[in-house]
Amino acid sequence: MSLCNACPRNCNADRQTKTGFCGADQNIKVAKAYLHEWEEPFISGSKGSGTVFFSHCNLKCVFCQNFKISAEGFGKNLSQDELYDVFVSLEQKGANNINLVTASHFVPYILPVLKKFKANSNLPIIYNCGGYESVDTLKMLDGIVDVYLPDMKYVDSRISAKYSHAPDYFEKNVLAVKEMKRQQPKDVFCDGLIKKGLVIRHLVMPNLVDQSKKVLDWIADNLGTDTFVSLMAQYQPFYRACEFDEINRKITEREYNRVLQYTEQKGFENILCQEMTSSDEKYVPSFDLQGV
């Protein structure tokens, strides 16, 4: 790989000699790989999702619950062969799928590994991301990724600049989601597990119900009300959220219910809900290099 433009930052970094905006260099870095039981029910199933957490991130969300790996860069460098062995080990343990968490900035480096694994396994590959993606990079994954699991965080550029250091978040987000839908236009399930498709995650945040409604408006108007939307209530004020009074708390039940009621008004058919008790640190992974 030459100069890096794998994500919308287009920072043009020579990752052999320095890091990009994301903080990553030329090494594949992973913080944890295990059977995750707390993903959406049709992803985790009864055996767990074979989840691989990649270090670093192309977003700098001030409230990130995974800040230890996204902002602080905790993790272990792996060769391509070692990453392949991680995938195989997860499959041998009974994983329902291989779930790549924040892999955007490593796609050019892990692509050969994914192709090799795809040729030797029938497990679905899930691309689990913050939604700030390059369409050109996503096209590299066409035919490899079976299920796209992107965030759609917010619409207004002022908000995305403030909380994720990405004023163009929504502009790039919608282009990426459209490309994901193009690649996987039909949701396919078997024995209660998703095998192909698109599932959009939206995290309801304190004092940002208006952003939730705008995200849902876009989904309804552009993808349809049959789109699977995972409406998350798990927000907690991690990392630097304490510096922003308006988001320095968990969401209220009233806030979550207002968003849920809006999905009903819009006619959404496939909404996944979370209990308010999901906002608990016990559901946050501990990054300990397990599985790597």
C-alpha positions as CSV (number, residue, x, y, z in Angstrom):
1,M,0.0,0.0,0.0
2,S,1.2,3.5,-0.9
3,L,-0.2,6.7,0.5
4,C,-3.3,6.1,2.6
5,N,-6.7,7.4,1.6
6,A,-8.7,4.5,2.9
7,C,-11.3,6.6,4.6
8,P,-12.9,10.0,4.0
9,R,-10.2,11.8,5.9
10,N,-8.0,11.4,2.8
11,C,-5.0,12.3,4.9
12,N,-2.5,10.9,2.3
13,A,-0.3,9.5,5.0
14,D,2.7,7.2,4.2
15,R,1.9,4.7,6.9
16,Q,5.3,3.0,6.5
17,T,6.8,6.1,8.1
18,K,4.0,7.8,10.1
19,T,0.5,7.3,11.3
20,G,-2.6,8.6,9.6
21,F,-5.3,10.7,11.3
22,C,-6.7,7.4,12.7
23,G,-3.5,6.7,14.6
24,A,-2.6,3.5,12.7
25,D,0.6,2.7,10.9
26,Q,1.2,-0.2,8.4
27,N,0.7,-2.8,11.1
28,I,-2.6,-4.6,11.6
29,K,-3.5,-4.1,15.2
30,V,-6.1,-6.0,17.2
31,A,-7.2,-5.6,20.8
32,K,-9.6,-8.5,21.3
33,A,-11.1,-11.5,19.4
34,Y,-13.8,-13.5,21.1
35,L,-17.4,-14.9,21.0
36,H,-19.5,-11.8,21.7
37,E,-22.9,-12.6,23.2
38,W,-24.3,-9.0,23.4
39,E,-24.6,-8.1,19.7
40,E,-28.1,-8.0,18.1
41,P,-29.9,-11.4,18.7
42,F,-29.7,-12.4,15.0
43,I,-25.9,-11.7,15.1
44,S,-24.9,-13.3,18.4
45,G,-27.4,-16.1,18.3
46,S,-26.8,-18.8,21.0
47,K,-23.1,-19.3,20.2
48,G,-21.8,-15.8,19.9
49,S,-20.5,-13.6,17.2
50,G,-16.8,-14.0,16.3
51,T,-15.9,-10.4,17.0
52,V,-12.5,-8.9,16.2
53,F,-11.9,-5.5,17.6
54,F,-9.4,-3.5,15.6
55,S,-7.4,-0.7,17.3
56,H,-7.5,3.0,16.3
57,C,-10.4,4.7,14.5
58,N,-11.0,7.3,11.8
59,L,-13.5,9.0,14.1
60,K,-12.6,10.7,17.3
61,C,-16.0,10.5,19.2
62,V,-15.7,12.3,22.5
63,F,-18.1,9.7,24.1
64,C,-16.6,6.5,22.7
65,Q,-17.1,3.5,25.0
66,N,-14.1,1.8,23.3
67,F,-11.7,4.7,23.8
68,K,-9.0,2.5,25.1
69,I,-8.6,1.1,21.6
70,S,-10.0,3.8,19.4
71,A,-8.3,6.8,20.9
72,E,-5.5,5.3,23.0
73,G,-4.5,2.7,20.5
74,F,-4.3,-0.3,22.8
75,G,-3.8,-3.6,20.9
76,K,-1.3,-6.1,19.5
77,N,0.3,-6.0,16.0
78,L,-0.6,-9.1,14.0
79,S,0.8,-10.4,10.7
80,Q,-1.7,-11.3,8.0
81,D,-1.1,-15.0,8.8
82,E,-1.8,-14.4,12.5
83,L,-5.0,-12.6,11.7
84,Y,-6.1,-15.5,9.5
85,D,-5.4,-17.8,12.4
86,V,-7.6,-15.6,14.6
87,F,-10.5,-16.0,12.2
88,V,-10.0,-19.8,12.0
89,S,-9.8,-20.1,15.8
90,L,-13.1,-18.2,16.2
91,E,-14.8,-20.5,13.6
92,Q,-13.5,-23.5,15.5
93,K,-15.0,-22.2,18.7
94,G,-18.4,-22.1,17.1
95,A,-18.7,-18.5,16.0
96,N,-21.8,-17.7,14.0
97,N,-19.9,-15.2,11.9
98,I,-16.7,-13.1,11.7
99,N,-17.5,-9.6,13.0
100,L,-15.0,-6.9,12.0
101,V,-15.2,-4.0,14.4
102,T,-13.8,-0.6,13.1
103,A,-11.6,-2.2,10.4
104,S,-12.0,0.7,7.9
105,H,-8.5,2.0,8.2
106,F,-7.0,-1.5,7.8
107,V,-9.0,-2.7,4.8
108,P,-6.1,-2.6,2.3
109,Y,-4.0,-4.6,4.7
110,I,-6.6,-7.2,5.7
111,L,-8.2,-7.7,2.3
112,P,-5.9,-10.7,1.3
113,V,-6.8,-12.3,4.7
114,L,-10.5,-11.9,4.1
115,K,-10.3,-13.3,0.6
116,K,-8.4,-16.3,1.9
117,F,-10.8,-16.9,4.7
118,K,-13.8,-16.4,2.4
119,A,-12.4,-19.1,0.1
120,N,-12.2,-21.6,2.9
121,S,-15.2,-20.9,5.1
122,N,-18.9,-20.4,4.8
123,L,-19.2,-18.1,7.8
124,P,-20.8,-14.7,7.0
125,I,-18.4,-11.7,7.3
126,I,-19.9,-8.7,9.1
127,Y,-18.5,-5.2,8.6
128,N,-19.2,-3.3,11.9
129,C,-18.3,0.3,11.6
130,G,-18.9,3.9,12.6
131,G,-20.3,4.7,9.2
132,Y,-17.6,7.2,8.2
133,E,-16.5,5.2,5.2
134,S,-15.0,5.7,1.8
135,V,-17.1,4.3,-1.1
136,D,-13.9,3.3,-3.0
137,T,-12.8,1.3,0.0
138,L,-16.2,-0.3,0.4
139,K,-16.1,-1.4,-3.3
140,M,-12.9,-3.3,-2.4
141,L,-15.1,-5.4,-0.1
142,D,-17.8,-6.1,-2.7
143,G,-18.4,-9.9,-2.7
144,I,-16.5,-10.4,0.6
145,V,-18.7,-8.7,3.2
146,D,-22.0,-10.4,3.7
147,V,-23.6,-8.1,6.3
148,Y,-23.0,-4.4,6.7
149,L,-23.6,-3.0,10.2
150,P,-22.9,0.7,10.1
151,D,-23.7,3.5,12.5
152,M,-25.8,6.5,11.4
153,K,-25.0,8.9,14.2
154,Y,-26.2,12.3,13.4
155,V,-27.2,14.6,10.5
156,D,-26.1,18.1,11.4
157,S,-22.5,19.0,10.6
158,R,-22.2,21.2,13.6
159,I,-23.0,18.3,15.9
160,S,-20.8,15.8,14.1
161,A,-17.9,18.2,14.1
162,K,-18.3,18.8,17.8
163,Y,-18.6,15.2,18.9
164,S,-16.8,13.2,16.2
165,H,-14.4,15.8,14.7
166,A,-16.0,15.1,11.3
167,P,-18.1,18.0,9.9
168,D,-18.8,16.0,6.7
169,Y,-19.9,12.9,8.7
170,F,-23.5,12.7,7.3
171,E,-22.4,13.6,3.7
172,K,-20.0,10.7,3.7
173,N,-22.2,8.4,5.8
174,V,-25.1,8.4,3.4
175,L,-22.9,7.7,0.4
176,A,-21.4,4.8,2.3
177,V,-24.7,3.4,3.4
178,K,-26.1,3.6,-0.2
179,E,-23.0,1.6,-1.4
180,M,-23.6,-1.0,1.3
181,K,-27.2,-1.3,0.3
182,R,-26.1,-1.7,-3.4
183,Q,-23.9,-4.6,-2.4
184,Q,-26.4,-6.3,-0.1
185,P,-29.8,-5.3,-1.3
186,K,-31.7,-8.2,0.3
187,D,-31.7,-9.3,4.0
188,V,-31.3,-13.0,4.2
189,F,-31.9,-15.0,7.4
190,C,-31.5,-18.7,8.2
191,D,-32.3,-20.4,11.5
192,G,-32.8,-17.0,13.2
193,L,-29.4,-15.6,12.1
194,I,-28.6,-13.0,9.5
195,K,-26.6,-14.2,6.6
196,K,-26.7,-11.3,4.2
197,G,-28.0,-7.7,4.4
198,L,-27.8,-4.3,5.9
199,V,-28.6,-3.4,9.6
200,I,-28.2,0.2,10.6
201,R,-27.4,1.1,14.2
202,H,-28.4,4.4,15.7
203,L,-27.4,5.4,19.2
204,V,-29.9,7.6,20.9
205,M,-28.0,10.4,22.7
206,P,-28.9,12.9,25.4
207,N,-30.5,16.1,24.1
208,L,-30.2,14.8,20.5
209,V,-33.7,13.4,19.8
210,D,-33.9,15.8,16.9
211,Q,-30.9,14.1,15.3
212,S,-32.4,10.7,15.8
213,K,-35.5,11.8,14.0
214,K,-33.5,13.3,11.1
215,V,-31.6,10.0,10.7
216,L,-34.8,8.0,10.7
217,D,-36.3,10.4,8.1
218,W,-33.3,9.8,5.8
219,I,-33.5,6.0,6.2
220,A,-37.3,6.0,5.5
221,D,-37.0,8.2,2.5
222,N,-33.9,6.6,0.9
223,L,-33.8,2.9,2.0
224,G,-37.4,2.2,3.0
225,T,-39.3,1.5,6.2
226,D,-38.5,-2.2,5.9
227,T,-34.9,-1.4,6.7
228,F,-33.5,-3.1,9.8
229,V,-32.7,-0.4,12.4
230,S,-31.1,-1.2,15.7
231,L,-32.1,1.6,18.0
232,M,-29.7,1.6,20.9
233,A,-30.3,2.9,24.4
234,Q,-26.9,2.0,25.7
235,Y,-25.3,5.5,25.7
236,Q,-23.0,6.2,28.6
237,P,-20.8,9.3,29.0
238,F,-17.4,7.6,28.5
239,Y,-14.1,9.1,27.6
240,R,-14.3,13.0,27.2
241,A,-18.1,13.3,27.4
242,C,-17.7,14.9,30.9
243,E,-16.4,18.0,29.0
244,F,-19.8,18.5,27.4
245,D,-22.5,19.1,29.9
246,E,-25.3,18.4,27.4
247,I,-24.2,14.8,26.9
248,N,-22.6,14.1,30.3
249,R,-25.4,11.7,31.3
250,K,-27.3,8.6,30.2
251,I,-30.4,9.0,28.2
252,T,-33.8,9.2,29.8
253,E,-36.5,6.7,29.2
254,R,-38.6,9.5,27.8
255,E,-35.9,10.4,25.2
256,Y,-35.7,6.8,24.1
257,N,-39.5,6.4,23.9
258,R,-39.8,9.6,21.9
259,V,-37.5,8.1,19.3
260,L,-39.2,4.7,19.4
261,Q,-42.6,6.4,18.9
262,Y,-41.2,8.3,15.9
263,T,-40.3,5.0,14.3
264,E,-43.9,3.9,14.7
265,Q,-45.2,7.1,13.2
266,K,-42.9,6.7,10.2
267,G,-44.1,3.1,9.7
268,F,-40.8,1.3,10.3
269,E,-41.3,-2.5,10.3
270,N,-38.0,-3.9,11.6
271,I,-36.9,-2.0,14.7
272,L,-34.7,-3.7,17.2
273,C,-35.1,-2.1,20.7
274,Q,-32.8,-2.2,23.8
275,E,-33.8,-2.2,27.4
276,M,-32.8,0.9,29.3
277,T,-30.7,-1.5,31.5
278,S,-28.4,-1.9,28.5
279,S,-26.7,1.3,29.6
280,D,-24.4,-0.6,32.0
281,E,-20.6,-1.0,32.0
282,K,-20.9,-4.7,32.3
283,Y,-21.9,-4.9,28.6
284,V,-18.7,-3.0,27.5
285,P,-15.9,-5.3,26.4
286,S,-12.8,-5.3,28.4
287,F,-9.8,-5.0,26.1
288,D,-7.3,-7.6,27.2
289,L,-5.8,-9.1,24.0
290,Q,-8.1,-12.1,24.5
291,G,-7.9,-14.3,21.4
292,V,-4.9,-12.5,19.8
